[in-house]
Amino acid sequence: MSSFNPGLVASLSARSYPLARRILFNLDAETAHHLSLEVLSKLQAIGLRGKALPSGKPVRCMGLNFPNAVGLAAGLDKDGIAIDALGGLGFGAIEIGTLTPRPQPGNDAPRLFRIIEAEGIINRMGFNNGGIDAALPRASQRRYKGILGINIGKNKVTPNENAVDDYLYCFRAAAATADYIAVNFSSPNTPGLRELQSAEALRKLLAPLKDAQKELADKTGKYTPIAVKIAPDLDDEQLAAMSDVFAELKMDGVIATNTTISRETVRGMAHATETGGLSGAPVRDMSTEIIRKLRGYLDPKIPIIGVGGITDGADAAEKIAAGATLVQIYSGFIFRGPKLVHDCIRATE
Ligand SMILES: Cc1cc2nc3c(=O)[nH]c(=O)nc-3n(C[C@H](O)[C@H](O)[C@H](O)COP(=O)(O)O)c2cc1C
């Protein structure tokens, strides 16, 4: 479809989203998720794909030129099956993953819950993905002209003492394809993963990754930045200690934040007691507060990508005001649809 106009498709999908949402929200959350991605992937296969550079004001971050400040957060298109179609909705960056060395099914269903009254989501997916080797050919064949991030993690069966092998495997496999790599130590749904956020564990994991980054850059001439994704459930002492490690190792960026294990903002609501990570509006202020504090502790040369609870343009602008250079959205996109992407692009220009 050579006359495809991504702007037109984005505006049509933004207008039809209220109807699509009514249909999707009548399905259980995971069925709706897979159906939406399947439709996007099919549309992409028949030629609906964003081949033009996404619009907006470019932002330089981690040595890369982001066409605008608004990215899709990890977890929505874990296996990279709809990068071009999602790109057509205007995102300046798309982060696929979390991808692990080997495929794994994730946790048993049900594992995804909407808290509609709070515009929140609880998930305990557990890194369900088809494995990094299966996703990379799709990612490298993308036509999307924005920035592609690849978010990497460890398999559930890999003990923490061997976690570095999983991250190294994924980094080496994906560095040529990705514009940047996000290392995820902050999902609450892989048992023990968050223990890797202690300063000592971080140093042990990140130092070999930085060595591999240099080795590959020397060999290939392509430097692939590494951003670390952190949890919102961190106290000041932990944030300060992590910031020291990030500066010492010259990390390229920090993505703040992942989902929270706190339930304070949704207490008493349907599904609020489900195990997993809470995202969407209920995590917004927590995540913004982490960004604000982190900006105080962190080397000013290290940029922050702000994510957590953005549901309108003002929320995106607030993350930037708190110290983020870029923003990402996930749950807000589920509740508000493609219009949110454009609202956030305008609000952060
Ligand atoms: C269903 C679901 C799955 C997610 N999966 C991942 C994942 O695989 N890796 C990751 O780093 N973050 C994952 N996240 C976290 C999001 O990327 C994001 O950090 C978090 O949801 C906060 O942003 P939001 O409030 O805009 O959703 C997931 C979130 C949701 C709702």
The ligand as a Gaussian input file, in Angstrom:
#p B3LYP/6-31G(d) Opt

LIG

0 1
 C        0.671000      -5.929000      31.089000
 C        2.001000      -5.283000      31.348000
 C        3.167000      -5.960000      31.001000
 C        4.412000      -5.368000      31.218000
 N        5.532000      -6.040000      30.860000
 C        6.744000      -5.454000      31.016000
 C        7.922000      -6.101000      30.592000
 O        7.894000      -7.192000      30.020000
 N        9.110000      -5.481000      30.812000
 C        9.198000      -4.251000      31.402000
 O       10.300000      -3.726000      31.559000
 N        8.087000      -3.607000      31.807000
 C        6.871000      -4.168000      31.619000
 N        5.745000      -3.505000      32.029000
 C        5.880000      -2.205000      32.726000
 C        5.699000      -1.025000      31.791000
 O        6.685000      -1.008000      30.789000
 C        5.758000       0.306000      32.579000
 O        7.048000       0.459000      33.136000
 C        4.738000       0.378000      33.710000
 O        3.537000      -0.235000      33.322000
 C        4.429000       1.815000      34.129000
 O        3.942000       2.561000      33.038000
 P        2.361000       2.792000      32.760000
 O        1.756000       3.253000      34.043000
 O        2.312000       3.813000      31.653000
 O        1.819000       1.466000      32.332000
 C        4.488000      -4.072000      31.811000
 C        3.312000      -3.397000      32.144000
 C        2.075000      -3.980000      31.918000
 C        0.827000      -3.220000      32.276000

